[in-house]
């Protein structure tokens, strides 16, 4: 028995040495070395051996890019033909704002692309357009989102036919540039706490829009400082008493109103409307953010966006929804498209930054064995572990955000109640998770490119600065994750009331029973590669973690609420709740990745996607290995095997990194960084500085 243990230990040491040797020798000798290792090694399963994975980039790219690549190529070709519309590396705030407006106008009027129509007829195409323009300059994407998704979307989704008839065409052709005035100086995420008022005056059949104090000034309003002529203003609807003998008023909750802010002809600010410029920002300086204060500004009663609540000529309020909270939820539910756009756009930013970092890491050579040529920095294990899980995550996010867009499009068609709730939770969670991950990854990409990553022309600074606000607007990420956790807890309660689960949470039906039982002492020790790369094991591990987090936080909340009250208990368990939400979103992402592999029609493409998916899943499990170890879901030997296999999968993905990056099909106009070009990177770089 002792001899057997000694033999196993020696064998593991030899296998580890051989694996490390592969990193130094490169993949060309991998076939021979793997054959020598025998059946007990940690080499990948046959479909993913480094020398046997073949990537047909055109097939992978075709599967990735969807049905609307034609409109993206049309945008890229248009900007290629118009150097005057391309954003220079160095530009002042004022010039950037004017250029950004010219860029959007040119897309609509010269290129003939009308994004606003697609937002309703074909949302998938709308988001494809947003991805393309955002790759050219993120300010274009954000300003376009303000015009069409926020200002235009609020009119179309919160208004009725009379509003669409009056405003749709002007929004679509940019005759009516507008703003979305929700956030206030004192209130951002807590929209129900906003203080701006809209008081109905039955004598004149008007609403009076008023900013009661400085805390109620509308703040960070895109399009307001320079170009906007209208604003959708969110305010508390105040109705006076119908009795002439009473001064009592009724607060009907937050509603949206169309408020003209500048004259259509002269562009002068209307009386009672005060607009100030929020000034230079960390990023996105092509977007003109402003602050709005209203001093008893009168607007017609018809300017109330009255889909969910209306006021008659005599001051009577009517709504199909019985309470302020239900009306508020309905209003916010119709504005979910902004979160969908941010999650999708953030994924696109990650594609660009990973492309630049990986291409440079393949190009840059540094050190190597004695008397041998220098090797690519991506051949170093440490560099692989920085960038390859990030590349795998980019692919995972691609399929998850595409699924979210499809669900959003279906929701807009069907108006199905379950689907509306599903998309709301999914968009909140993905927006928070993807934007946070991308923000961290941008810094890692910059560092992985060394000093050259610090050059402005190589874009990491502008990408990082422009993207940073994605974590905050359309809902602060911490707040959005709390919404996801809250929805999970509602689903948990339904479990015990015999209710129906919506699609996103469907896995909880089984997991709350089976996954919360005592971990199997046999499977917790399985360390074979076939088992670790089995999608069933990976999904079960993700689901188990989410289910256990859900159960334990429910118990904690129940315990603390008895002494601290509901709010105090929630605050006491807040970090636990955020971890729960992130775990759930990771589970959904993995599910969509696995589903995308199953649906892939090309065998070689599905094989390489499976390799990438395995890295994503095992890297996430390893990053949270403490959770699995604490409950004995993973035994020590299995944890070591997961770590080893994750390292090796990084090495394997490195072998096809170029093809995986090329499959994003980003033109040089989109990446633009000299160190991230498809070819002649150093030549372009030196020419830019004058050599």
C-alpha positions as CSV (number, residue, x, y, z in Angstrom):
1,X,0.0,0.0,0.0
2,X,2.8,2.4,0.9
3,X,4.5,1.6,-2.5
4,X,1.3,2.4,-4.3
5,X,1.0,5.8,-2.6
6,X,4.6,6.6,-3.4
7,X,4.1,5.6,-7.0
8,X,1.0,7.9,-7.4
9,X,2.9,10.8,-5.9
10,X,5.9,10.3,-8.2
11,X,3.6,10.0,-11.2
12,X,1.8,13.3,-10.4
13,X,5.2,15.0,-10.1
14,X,6.3,13.7,-13.4
15,X,3.1,14.7,-15.1
16,X,3.4,18.2,-13.6
17,X,6.9,18.6,-14.9
18,X,5.8,17.5,-18.3
19,X,3.0,19.9,-18.4
20,X,5.3,22.8,-17.4
21,X,7.7,21.7,-20.1
22,X,5.0,22.1,-22.7
23,X,4.7,25.7,-21.8
24,X,8.3,26.3,-22.6
25,X,8.6,24.1,-25.7
26,X,5.3,25.3,-27.3
27,X,2.5,23.2,-28.7
28,X,4.5,21.6,-31.6
29,X,5.8,18.8,-29.4
30,X,2.5,18.3,-27.4
31,X,1.4,15.2,-29.3
32,X,4.5,13.2,-28.5
33,X,4.6,14.2,-24.8
34,X,0.9,13.5,-24.3
35,X,1.2,10.1,-25.8
36,X,4.0,9.3,-23.3
37,X,2.0,10.5,-20.3
38,X,-0.5,7.6,-20.4
39,X,-4.2,7.3,-19.5
40,X,-4.0,8.9,-16.0
41,X,-2.7,12.3,-17.1
42,X,-4.4,15.6,-17.0
43,X,-4.2,16.1,-20.7
44,X,-7.4,17.3,-22.3
45,X,-10.0,15.0,-23.8
46,X,-9.5,14.2,-27.4
47,X,-11.8,16.9,-28.7
48,X,-9.7,19.6,-27.1
49,X,-6.1,18.5,-27.5
50,X,-4.0,21.5,-28.4
51,X,-2.7,19.9,-31.6
52,X,-6.2,18.7,-32.6
53,X,-8.4,21.7,-32.1
54,X,-8.9,23.4,-35.5
55,X,-10.7,26.7,-35.8
56,X,-12.3,27.7,-39.1
57,X,-12.4,31.4,-38.3
58,X,-15.0,32.1,-41.0
59,X,-17.4,29.4,-39.6
60,X,-16.9,30.6,-36.0
61,X,-17.4,34.2,-37.0
62,X,-20.5,33.4,-39.0
63,X,-22.0,31.7,-35.9
64,X,-21.1,34.6,-33.7
65,X,-22.1,37.6,-35.6
66,X,-25.8,36.9,-36.1
67,X,-28.2,38.2,-38.8
68,X,-27.3,41.9,-38.9
69,X,-23.6,42.0,-39.8
70,X,-24.6,43.7,-43.1
71,X,-25.8,46.9,-41.3
72,X,-22.6,46.9,-39.2
73,X,-20.4,46.6,-42.3
74,X,-22.4,49.4,-43.9
75,X,-21.6,51.7,-40.9
76,X,-18.0,50.7,-40.9
77,X,-17.6,51.4,-44.6
78,X,-19.4,54.7,-44.3
79,X,-17.0,55.9,-41.6
80,X,-14.0,54.6,-43.6
81,X,-15.2,56.8,-46.5
82,X,-15.6,59.8,-44.2
83,X,-12.3,60.6,-42.4
84,X,-13.8,63.9,-41.4
85,X,-16.2,62.0,-39.1
86,X,-13.6,59.8,-37.4
87,X,-12.8,60.9,-33.8
88,X,-9.1,61.9,-33.4
89,X,-7.1,60.7,-30.4
90,X,-6.8,64.2,-29.0
91,X,-9.9,66.5,-29.2
92,X,-11.3,69.2,-27.0
93,X,-14.7,68.7,-25.2
94,X,-16.4,71.4,-27.3
95,X,-15.1,69.9,-30.6
96,X,-16.0,66.4,-29.5
97,X,-19.5,67.4,-28.7
98,X,-20.1,69.0,-32.1
99,X,-18.4,66.1,-33.9
100,X,-20.5,63.6,-32.1
101,X,-23.7,65.4,-33.2
102,X,-22.4,65.5,-36.8
103,X,-21.6,61.8,-36.6
104,X,-25.1,60.9,-35.5
105,X,-26.7,63.2,-38.1
106,X,-24.6,61.7,-40.8
107,X,-25.5,58.2,-39.9
108,X,-29.2,59.1,-40.0
109,X,-29.3,61.5,-43.0
110,X,-26.3,60.6,-45.1
111,X,-25.9,56.9,-44.5
112,X,-29.7,56.4,-44.3
113,X,-29.8,54.3,-41.2
114,X,-32.8,54.9,-38.9
115,X,-32.1,53.3,-35.6
116,X,-35.3,54.5,-33.9
117,X,-37.5,52.4,-36.2
118,X,-35.5,49.3,-35.6
119,X,-35.9,49.7,-31.8
120,X,-39.5,48.6,-32.2
121,X,-39.6,46.7,-35.4
122,X,-36.3,44.7,-35.0
123,X,-34.6,45.3,-31.7
124,X,-31.8,42.9,-32.6
125,X,-30.9,45.1,-35.5
126,X,-31.0,48.2,-33.3
127,X,-28.5,46.8,-30.9
128,X,-26.3,45.7,-33.8
129,X,-26.2,49.3,-34.9
130,X,-25.4,50.5,-31.4
131,X,-22.6,48.0,-31.2
132,X,-21.0,49.2,-34.5
133,X,-21.2,53.0,-33.7
134,X,-20.0,52.4,-30.1
135,X,-17.0,50.6,-31.5
136,X,-16.2,53.7,-33.6
137,X,-16.6,56.1,-30.6
138,X,-18.5,55.2,-27.4
139,X,-19.8,58.8,-27.2
140,X,-21.7,58.2,-30.4
141,X,-23.4,55.1,-29.0
142,X,-24.3,56.8,-25.7
143,X,-25.6,60.0,-27.4
144,X,-27.6,57.9,-29.9
145,X,-29.0,55.8,-27.0
146,X,-30.1,59.0,-25.2
147,X,-31.9,60.2,-28.4
148,X,-33.6,57.0,-29.4
149,X,-33.7,54.6,-26.5
150,X,-34.3,57.0,-23.7
151,X,-36.0,60.1,-25.1
152,X,-37.6,58.4,-28.0
153,X,-38.3,55.2,-26.0
154,X,-40.0,57.1,-23.2
155,X,-42.3,58.9,-25.7
156,X,-43.2,55.6,-27.5
157,X,-43.4,53.3,-24.5
158,X,-44.9,55.6,-21.9
159,X,-47.1,57.7,-24.2
160,X,-50.1,56.8,-26.3
161,X,-51.0,57.2,-30.0
162,X,-51.3,61.0,-29.9
163,X,-47.7,61.3,-28.7
164,X,-46.4,58.8,-31.3
165,X,-48.2,60.7,-34.1
166,X,-46.8,64.0,-33.0
167,X,-43.2,63.1,-32.1
168,X,-42.1,59.8,-33.7
169,X,-41.0,61.2,-37.1
170,X,-39.1,64.1,-35.6
171,X,-37.3,61.9,-33.1
172,X,-36.4,59.4,-35.9
173,X,-35.0,62.0,-38.3
174,X,-33.3,64.1,-35.5
175,X,-35.5,67.2,-36.0
176,X,-36.5,66.7,-32.4
177,X,-33.4,66.1,-30.4
178,X,-34.3,65.3,-26.8
179,X,-33.3,64.4,-23.2
180,X,-34.3,62.0,-20.5
181,X,-34.6,63.9,-17.3
182,X,-34.9,61.4,-14.5
183,X,-31.8,61.7,-12.2
184,X,-31.7,64.5,-9.7
185,X,-28.9,66.0,-7.7
186,X,-30.1,64.3,-4.5
187,X,-31.7,61.2,-6.1
188,X,-30.4,58.8,-8.7
189,X,-31.3,55.1,-8.1
190,X,-34.2,56.0,-5.8
191,X,-36.5,57.3,-8.5
192,X,-39.5,57.3,-6.2
193,X,-37.7,59.8,-4.0
194,X,-37.4,62.5,-6.7
195,X,-38.8,65.9,-5.7
196,X,-39.6,67.6,-9.0
197,X,-43.4,68.3,-9.2
198,X,-45.9,68.5,-11.9
199,X,-49.0,70.2,-10.5
200,X,-52.2,70.2,-12.5
201,X,-53.9,73.6,-12.9
202,X,-57.6,73.0,-13.9
203,X,-58.1,76.6,-14.6
204,X,-55.7,76.6,-17.6
205,X,-55.7,72.8,-18.4
206,X,-51.9,72.8,-17.8
207,X,-49.3,71.1,-15.7
208,X,-46.8,73.3,-13.8
209,X,-43.4,71.8,-13.7
210,X,-41.3,73.0,-10.8
211,X,-38.0,72.4,-9.1
212,X,-38.8,73.0,-5.4
213,X,-35.2,73.1,-4.2
214,X,-31.6,72.6,-5.4
215,X,-31.7,68.9,-4.5
216,X,-34.3,68.4,-7.2
217,X,-32.3,69.9,-10.0
218,X,-32.1,67.3,-12.9
219,X,-28.5,66.3,-13.1
220,X,-26.3,64.5,-15.7
221,X,-28.9,64.8,-18.4
222,X,-27.5,63.8,-21.7
223,X,-28.2,66.1,-24.7
224,X,-29.2,68.9,-22.4
225,X,-26.2,71.1,-22.3
226,X,-26.1,71.9,-26.0
227,X,-28.4,70.0,-28.4
228,X,-31.7,69.0,-26.7
229,X,-34.9,70.8,-27.5
230,X,-37.2,68.5,-25.5
231,X,-37.0,66.6,-22.3
232,X,-38.9,63.7,-20.8
233,X,-39.2,65.0,-17.3
234,X,-40.0,62.6,-14.4
235,X,-41.9,64.3,-11.7
236,X,-44.5,63.7,-9.0
237,X,-47.9,64.3,-10.3
238,X,-49.8,66.6,-7.9
239,X,-53.6,67.0,-8.2
240,X,-55.4,69.7,-6.4
241,X,-58.6,69.0,-4.5
242,X,-61.8,69.1,-6.7
243,X,-63.5,70.9,-3.9
244,X,-63.2,74.7,-4.1
245,X,-63.2,74.9,-0.3
246,X,-60.1,72.7,0.3
247,X,-56.4,73.3,-0.4
248,X,-55.6,69.6,0.0
249,X,-53.5,68.0,-2.9
250,X,-53.0,64.4,-3.8
251,X,-49.6,63.0,-4.8
252,X,-50.2,60.4,-7.5
253,X,-46.6,59.2,-7.8
254,X,-43.9,59.6,-10.4
255,X,-45.1,60.2,-14.0
256,X,-43.3,61.3,-17.2
257,X,-44.0,64.6,-19.0
258,X,-42.8,66.1,-22.3
259,X,-41.3,69.5,-21.6
260,X,-39.9,71.7,-24.4
261,X,-36.7,73.3,-23.2
262,X,-35.4,75.2,-26.3
263,X,-37.1,77.1,-29.2
264,X,-37.1,75.0,-32.4
265,X,-36.0,77.9,-34.5
266,X,-33.8,80.1,-32.4
267,X,-32.5,77.4,-30.0
268,X,-33.0,79.8,-27.1
269,X,-33.9,78.4,-23.7
270,X,-37.6,78.8,-22.9
271,X,-38.6,81.1,-20.0
272,X,-38.5,79.3,-16.6
273,X,-36.1,76.7,-17.9
274,X,-32.5,77.1,-16.6
275,X,-29.8,74.9,-18.2
276,X,-26.2,74.6,-17.0
277,X,-23.4,72.6,-18.4
278,X,-22.1,69.7,-16.2
279,X,-18.7,70.3,-17.7
280,X,-15.7,68.1,-18.5
281,X,-16.1,64.4,-17.4
282,X,-13.8,61.5,-16.9
283,X,-15.0,60.1,-20.3
284,X,-17.7,60.3,-22.9
285,X,-17.0,64.0,-23.5
286,X,-18.8,63.8,-26.9
287,X,-22.0,63.7,-24.8
288,X,-23.2,67.1,-23.6
289,X,-24.5,66.4,-20.1
290,X,-26.4,69.3,-18.4
291,X,-28.4,70.2,-15.4
292,X,-32.0,71.4,-15.6
293,X,-34.0,73.6,-13.2
294,X,-37.6,74.4,-13.8
295,X,-39.3,77.5,-12.3
296,X,-43.1,77.1,-12.7
297,X,-42.9,76.0,-16.4
298,X,-46.3,75.4,-17.9
299,X,-47.0,72.6,-20.4
300,X,-50.3,71.4,-22.0
301,X,-52.2,68.6,-20.2
302,X,-51.6,66.4,-23.4
303,X,-47.8,66.4,-22.6
304,X,-48.4,63.9,-19.8
305,X,-47.2,60.5,-21.1
306,X,-50.4,58.8,-20.1
307,X,-50.2,55.2,-20.9
308,X,-50.4,54.1,-17.3
309,X,-52.2,57.0,-15.8
310,X,-54.2,60.0,-17.1
311,X,-55.8,63.2,-15.9
312,X,-59.0,64.5,-17.4
313,X,-59.9,68.1,-18.2
314,X,-61.7,68.4,-14.9
315,X,-58.7,67.1,-12.9
316,X,-59.9,63.5,-12.3
317,X,-57.2,60.8,-12.3
318,X,-57.7,57.4,-14.0
319,X,-55.5,54.3,-14.3
320,X,-55.8,50.6,-15.0
321,X,-53.2,50.0,-12.3
322,X,-54.6,50.3,-8.7
323,X,-51.6,51.7,-6.8
324,X,-48.7,54.1,-7.0
325,X,-46.2,51.2,-6.7
326,X,-47.8,49.2,-9.5
327,X,-47.8,52.2,-11.8
328,X,-44.2,53.0,-10.9
329,X,-43.1,49.4,-11.6
330,X,-44.9,49.5,-15.0
331,X,-43.2,52.8,-16.0
332,X,-39.7,51.4,-15.1
333,X,-40.5,48.1,-16.7
334,X,-41.0,49.8,-20.1
335,X,-37.6,51.5,-19.8
336,X,-35.6,48.2,-19.5
337,X,-34.2,48.6,-23.0
338,X,-31.5,51.0,-21.6
339,X,-30.1,48.2,-19.4
340,X,-30.2,45.8,-22.3
341,X,-28.2,48.2,-24.4
342,X,-25.6,48.8,-21.7
343,X,-25.0,45.1,-21.0
344,X,-24.7,44.5,-24.8
345,X,-22.5,47.5,-25.3
346,X,-20.2,46.6,-22.4
347,X,-19.7,43.2,-23.9
348,X,-18.7,44.9,-27.2
349,X,-16.1,47.1,-25.3
350,X,-14.7,43.9,-23.8
351,X,-14.3,42.5,-27.3
352,X,-12.3,45.5,-28.4
353,X,-10.0,45.6,-25.4
354,X,-9.3,41.9,-25.3
355,X,-8.6,42.0,-29.1
356,X,-6.0,44.7,-28.6
357,X,-4.4,43.0,-25.6
358,X,-4.3,39.5,-27.1
359,X,-3.0,40.7,-30.5
360,X,-0.2,42.7,-28.8
361,X,0.6,39.7,-26.5
362,X,1.0,37.5,-29.5
363,X,3.2,40.1,-31.2
364,X,5.4,41.1,-28.3
365,X,8.4,38.8,-27.6
366,X,10.3,38.9,-24.4
367,X,13.1,36.6,-23.0
368,X,13.2,32.9,-23.6
369,X,15.4,29.8,-23.1
370,X,19.2,30.4,-23.3
371,X,20.6,30.5,-26.8
372,X,17.0,30.4,-28.2
373,X,14.8,33.1,-29.8
374,X,12.6,35.2,-27.6
375,X,9.1,33.9,-27.0
376,X,5.7,35.7,-27.2
377,X,4.6,37.1,-23.9
378,X,1.4,35.1,-24.3
379,X,3.5,31.9,-24.0
380,X,4.0,32.8,-20.3
381,X,1.7,31.0,-18.0
382,X,1.1,34.2,-15.9
383,X,0.0,36.1,-19.0
384,X,-2.2,33.3,-20.2
385,X,-4.0,33.3,-16.8
386,X,-4.6,37.0,-17.1
387,X,-6.0,37.0,-20.6
388,X,-7.4,33.6,-21.5
389,X,-10.2,33.5,-18.9
390,X,-11.0,37.0,-20.0
391,X,-11.3,35.9,-23.6
392,X,-13.4,33.0,-22.5
393,X,-15.7,35.4,-20.5
394,X,-16.0,37.6,-23.6
395,X,-17.4,34.6,-25.5
396,X,-19.7,33.7,-22.6
397,X,-21.0,37.3,-22.4
398,X,-21.6,37.3,-26.1
399,X,-24.0,34.5,-26.0
400,X,-25.7,35.6,-22.8
401,X,-26.3,39.2,-24.0
402,X,-27.5,37.9,-27.4
403,X,-30.0,35.7,-25.6
404,X,-31.1,38.8,-23.5
405,X,-31.7,40.8,-26.7
406,X,-33.8,38.0,-28.1
407,X,-35.9,37.8,-25.0
408,X,-36.3,41.6,-25.0
409,X,-37.5,41.5,-28.6
410,X,-40.0,38.7,-27.8
411,X,-41.2,40.7,-24.7
412,X,-41.9,43.7,-26.9
413,X,-44.0,41.6,-29.2
414,X,-45.9,39.4,-26.8
415,X,-46.1,41.7,-23.6
416,X,-46.2,38.4,-21.7
417,X,-46.3,39.1,-18.0
418,X,-43.8,36.4,-17.0
419,X,-41.4,37.4,-19.8
420,X,-41.5,41.1,-18.7
421,X,-40.4,40.1,-15.2
422,X,-37.8,37.7,-16.7
423,X,-36.3,40.4,-18.9
424,X,-36.3,42.9,-16.1
425,X,-34.3,40.7,-13.8
426,X,-32.1,39.3,-16.5
427,X,-31.2,42.8,-17.9
428,X,-30.6,44.2,-14.4
429,X,-28.3,41.3,-13.5
430,X,-26.3,41.1,-16.8
431,X,-25.9,44.9,-16.9
432,X,-24.4,44.8,-13.4
433,X,-22.3,41.8,-13.8
434,X,-20.9,42.4,-17.3
435,X,-20.2,46.1,-16.8
436,X,-18.3,45.4,-13.5
437,X,-16.3,42.6,-15.1
438,X,-15.4,44.8,-18.2
439,X,-14.4,47.7,-16.0
440,X,-11.9,45.5,-14.1
441,X,-10.7,43.8,-17.3
442,X,-9.8,47.1,-19.0
443,X,-7.2,47.7,-16.4
444,X,-5.8,44.2,-16.7
445,X,-5.7,44.6,-20.5
446,X,-3.8,47.9,-20.1
447,X,-1.3,46.4,-17.7
448,X,-0.8,43.3,-19.9
449,X,0.4,45.6,-22.7
450,X,3.1,47.2,-20.6
451,X,4.2,50.7,-21.4
452,X,2.6,50.6,-24.8
453,X,-0.8,50.2,-23.2
454,X,-0.3,53.6,-21.6
455,X,-0.2,55.4,-25.0
456,X,-3.4,57.2,-25.6
457,X,-3.4,56.0,-29.3
458,X,-3.7,52.4,-28.1
459,X,-7.1,53.3,-26.6
460,X,-7.1,51.7,-23.2
461,X,-7.3,55.0,-21.4
462,X,-10.3,56.2,-23.5
463,X,-12.0,52.8,-23.4
464,X,-11.6,52.6,-19.6
465,X,-12.8,56.2,-19.0
466,X,-15.7,56.1,-21.5
467,X,-16.9,52.8,-20.1
468,X,-16.5,53.5,-16.4
469,X,-19.9,55.2,-16.1
470,X,-21.6,52.1,-17.4
471,X,-21.4,50.8,-13.9
472,X,-23.5,53.6,-12.6
473,X,-26.1,54.9,-15.1
474,X,-29.3,53.1,-15.9
475,X,-29.1,51.8,-12.3
476,X,-26.1,51.6,-10.0
477,X,-24.7,48.1,-10.2
478,X,-25.0,47.4,-6.4
479,X,-28.7,48.5,-6.6
480,X,-29.4,46.3,-9.6
481,X,-27.9,43.3,-7.9
482,X,-30.1,43.9,-5.0
483,X,-33.1,43.8,-7.3
484,X,-31.9,40.4,-8.6
485,X,-31.5,39.1,-5.1
486,X,-35.0,40.4,-4.2
487,X,-36.5,38.6,-7.2
488,X,-34.7,35.4,-6.2
489,X,-36.2,35.6,-2.7
490,X,-39.7,36.1,-4.2
491,X,-39.1,33.0,-6.2
492,X,-37.9,31.2,-3.1
493,X,-41.2,32.1,-1.4
494,X,-43.1,30.8,-4.4
495,X,-41.4,27.5,-4.0
496,X,-43.2,26.9,-0.7
497,X,-46.5,28.3,-2.0
498,X,-46.7,26.1,-5.0
499,X,-46.3,29.0,-7.4
500,X,-44.9,29.0,-11.0
501,X,-41.3,29.8,-11.7
502,X,-40.5,32.1,-14.6
503,X,-38.0,30.9,-17.2
504,X,-34.8,32.5,-15.8
505,X,-35.3,31.0,-12.4
506,X,-36.6,27.6,-13.6
507,X,-33.5,25.7,-12.5
508,X,-34.4,26.5,-8.9
509,X,-37.4,24.1,-9.0
510,X,-35.1,21.2,-8.9
511,X,-32.0,22.7,-7.2
512,X,-33.8,23.8,-4.0
513,X,-34.5,20.1,-3.4
514,X,-31.7,18.1,-4.8
515,X,-28.8,20.5,-4.6
516,X,-29.3,21.4,-0.9
517,X,-29.0,17.8,0.3
518,X,-25.7,16.6,1.8
519,X,-22.9,16.7,-0.9
520,X,-22.2,13.2,-2.4
521,X,-19.0,12.1,-0.7
522,X,-18.1,10.1,-3.8
523,X,-18.6,12.7,-6.6
524,X,-17.0,15.4,-4.4
525,X,-13.8,13.4,-4.9
526,X,-14.0,12.7,-8.6
527,X,-11.1,14.4,-10.3
528,X,-11.0,12.9,-13.7
529,X,-10.9,15.4,-16.6
530,X,-13.9,13.9,-18.3
531,X,-16.0,14.6,-15.2
532,X,-14.6,18.1,-14.7
533,X,-15.4,19.0,-18.3
534,X,-18.8,17.5,-18.2
535,X,-21.4,20.4,-18.6
536,X,-23.6,18.6,-16.1
537,X,-21.0,18.8,-13.4
538,X,-20.3,22.5,-14.2
539,X,-23.9,23.5,-14.2
540,X,-24.7,21.5,-11.0
541,X,-21.8,23.2,-9.3
542,X,-23.0,26.7,-10.3
543,X,-26.6,25.9,-9.3
544,X,-25.6,24.3,-6.0
545,X,-23.8,27.4,-5.0
546,X,-26.7,29.7,-5.9
547,X,-29.2,27.5,-4.2
548,X,-27.2,27.3,-1.0
549,X,-26.6,31.0,-1.0
550,X,-30.4,31.6,-1.5
551,X,-31.4,29.2,1.3
552,X,-28.8,30.6,3.8
553,X,-29.6,34.2,3.2
554,X,-33.3,33.5,3.5
555,X,-32.7,32.0,6.9
556,X,-30.5,34.9,8.0
557,X,-33.0,37.5,6.8
558,X,-35.8,35.8,8.8
559,X,-33.6,35.7,11.9
560,X,-32.4,39.3,11.8
561,X,-35.8,40.8,10.8
562,X,-37.1,39.8,14.3
563,X,-34.7,42.2,16.0
564,X,-33.7,44.7,13.3
565,X,-36.8,44.9,11.1
566,X,-36.9,44.2,7.4
567,X,-34.6,47.1,6.3
568,X,-32.0,46.4,9.1
569,X,-32.0,42.7,8.3
570,X,-31.5,43.5,4.6
571,X,-28.6,45.8,5.4
572,X,-27.0,43.2,7.7
573,X,-27.1,40.6,4.9
574,X,-26.3,42.9,2.0
575,X,-22.9,41.4,1.0
576,X,-24.5,37.9,1.2
577,X,-27.3,39.1,-1.1
578,X,-24.9,40.6,-3.6
579,X,-22.9,37.4,-3.8
580,X,-26.2,35.5,-4.3
581,X,-27.2,37.7,-7.3
582,X,-23.7,37.4,-8.9
583,X,-23.8,33.6,-8.5
584,X,-27.2,33.4,-10.1
585,X,-26.1,35.6,-13.1
586,X,-23.0,33.4,-13.6
587,X,-25.3,30.4,-13.7
588,X,-27.5,32.0,-16.4
589,X,-24.4,32.9,-18.4
590,X,-23.1,29.4,-18.3
591,X,-26.5,28.0,-19.3
592,X,-26.6,30.2,-22.3
593,X,-23.0,29.3,-23.3
594,X,-23.8,25.5,-23.1
595,X,-27.0,26.0,-25.0
596,X,-25.1,27.9,-27.8
597,X,-22.7,25.0,-28.1
598,X,-25.5,22.5,-28.4
599,X,-27.1,24.7,-31.2
600,X,-23.9,25.2,-33.2
601,X,-24.3,23.4,-36.5
602,X,-20.6,23.1,-37.3
603,X,-18.6,20.4,-35.5
604,X,-15.2,22.1,-35.4
605,X,-16.8,25.3,-34.2
606,X,-18.7,23.6,-31.4
607,X,-15.4,21.8,-30.3
608,X,-13.5,25.1,-29.9
609,X,-16.5,26.7,-28.2
610,X,-16.6,23.8,-25.7
611,X,-12.9,24.3,-24.9
612,X,-13.6,28.0,-24.2
613,X,-16.7,27.2,-22.2
614,X,-14.8,24.7,-20.0
615,X,-12.3,27.4,-19.2
616,X,-15.0,29.9,-18.3
617,X,-16.8,27.4,-16.0
618,X,-13.7,25.9,-14.2
619,X,-12.1,29.3,-13.8
620,X,-15.2,30.6,-12.1
621,X,-15.4,27.5,-9.8
622,X,-11.7,27.8,-8.9
623,X,-12.2,31.6,-8.1
624,X,-14.8,30.6,-5.6
625,X,-13.3,27.3,-4.5
626,X,-13.5,28.4,-0.8
627,X,-17.3,28.3,-1.0
628,X,-17.3,24.7,-2.4
629,X,-14.6,23.6,0.1
630,X,-16.5,25.0,3.1
631,X,-19.5,22.7,2.5
632,X,-17.4,19.7,1.2
633,X,-18.9,20.0,-2.3
634,X,-15.4,19.7,-3.6
635,X,-12.7,17.6,-1.8
636,X,-9.1,18.8,-1.6
637,X,-7.9,16.5,-4.3
638,X,-10.7,17.6,-6.6
639,X,-9.9,21.3,-5.9
640,X,-6.3,20.7,-7.0
641,X,-7.4,18.9,-10.1
642,X,-9.7,21.9,-11.0
643,X,-6.8,24.3,-10.5
644,X,-4.4,22.2,-12.7
645,X,-7.0,21.8,-15.4
646,X,-7.8,25.5,-15.4
647,X,-4.1,26.3,-16.0
648,X,-3.9,23.8,-18.8
649,X,-7.1,25.0,-20.5
650,X,-5.5,28.5,-20.4
651,X,-2.6,27.0,-22.3
652,X,-4.9,25.3,-24.8
653,X,-7.0,28.4,-25.4
654,X,-3.8,30.3,-26.0
655,X,-3.1,28.0,-28.9
656,X,-6.2,29.2,-30.7
657,X,-6.3,32.8,-29.3
658,X,-5.6,34.5,-32.6
659,X,-8.4,32.6,-34.3
660,X,-10.8,33.3,-31.4
661,X,-10.0,37.0,-31.6
662,X,-10.2,37.2,-35.4
663,X,-13.7,35.6,-35.1
664,X,-15.0,38.7,-33.5
665,X,-14.6,40.2,-37.0
666,X,-13.7,43.7,-35.8
667,X,-12.3,45.9,-38.5
668,X,-9.2,47.9,-37.9
669,X,-11.5,51.0,-37.8
670,X,-13.1,49.6,-34.7
671,X,-9.9,48.5,-32.8
672,X,-7.8,51.4,-34.2
673,X,-5.0,50.8,-31.6
674,X,-1.8,50.4,-33.6
675,X,-0.7,47.5,-31.3
676,X,-4.0,45.8,-31.9
677,X,-4.1,45.9,-35.7
678,X,-4.4,42.7,-37.7
679,X,-1.0,43.3,-39.3
680,X,1.9,45.8,-39.5
681,X,1.3,46.9,-35.9
682,X,4.7,48.2,-35.2
683,X,5.0,49.9,-38.5
684,X,1.7,51.8,-37.9
685,X,2.8,52.6,-34.4
686,X,6.2,54.1,-35.4
687,X,4.6,56.1,-38.3
688,X,2.2,57.7,-35.9
689,X,5.0,59.2,-33.9
690,X,6.8,60.5,-37.0
691,X,9.3,57.8,-38.0
